[in-house]
């Protein structure tokens, strides 16, 4: 089926669904398939549930005029997203990076939406399926769109750019994440740098963390650059020391001098600064920028501060890699409290670097005083350490329930597959 013809149908039924469990009457059902599922098998069910059409790429075994055949459903979904994207002449801001991209996306969205009709990635739908679904959710009234791009191998960001067609871009950082897929740290920079490469070739603009020399190098050749950082930038801000929550002191680029946040850790400073920089660029008033950032509450196990009895718990368990783990440990180590507890889950997708990176985390941990340290799963089982070890977060939960911690600060962090949030259930 021609994309233009499919787009005409989409305009009549502008809600796309890939999961029959979430399907509503009048949705378009795209029968995606993967190693462990085949949406084609649910085409009949989708139509029975009220789908306007079902887009499939395998014989259905029944006849229905609402069946639309294509050679590959995923490719068609992405092509439809590109066609929809091409109907807009508005800024599309793409965000990628090893750490902080979801928090950055949410902060940028909160700031922009105070003044402009803005659409953004919902939750963590930042892959080859989520990104086209996000693009297709952008309505005619949009003034701006903010698209998060996750990646674990080279050429992935390049592929996303082909149908997102970003006009502006942010690379939060390039750390030790998905080393196995990217092929080491240089591979990470090359993969994330595909966003800058697209914007360089298409006269796009970027927001650049000028503290990171590698990002400055990666940005060479891009004409429109707005910088942010702790010094020598268009927008300069620093974190106020010894504060439970991040407080940002603005030194340059904004009339307001202080912004309080509900974020834990100085490692969130760049995320806040780029949200300010984007807001300034798109003419959001300073007072609205301050309000949006100060009122933002992190969710989904990202830098959440939970008060429980006399204890404070930093829940940062959505994901973990060596860079973010190191930052989180150093943050809690620097807190002016006596009793500190670590519950750390294993880090995944590190390939040949995994044992060395887990060892480095243990060596970092040894440099500080802790009331207790608990390590859970992953390659923590394969490296020597003097700490408590459990195979699963459920075992760690049972241990924690037997403790009587008082007036403690706890850090709970680990890769997504470790499900470290279950420690607190």
ABEGO torsion letter per residue (X at the ends): XBAAAAAAAAAABABBBABAAABBBGBBBBBBBBAABBAAAAAAAAAAAGBABBBBABBAGBBBAABBBBABAAAAAAAAAAAAAAABBBBBBBBBEABGAAAAAAAAAAAAAAABBBBBBBEABABAAAAAAAAAABBAABABBBBBBBBABBGAAAAAAAAAGBABBBBABBBBBGAAAAGEAAAAAAAAAAAAAAAAAAGBBBBBBAABAAAAAAABGBABBBBBEABGBABBBBBBBGBABBBBBBABGBABABBBBABBEAAAAAAAAAAAAAAAAAGBBAAAAAAAAAABBBBGGBGBBBBBEABBBBBBAABBBAAAAAAAAAAAAABBBABBBBBBBBBBGAEAAAAAAAAAAAAAAAABBBABBBBBEEAAAABBBABBBBABAAAAAAAAAABBBBGBBBBBBEBAAAGAAAAAX
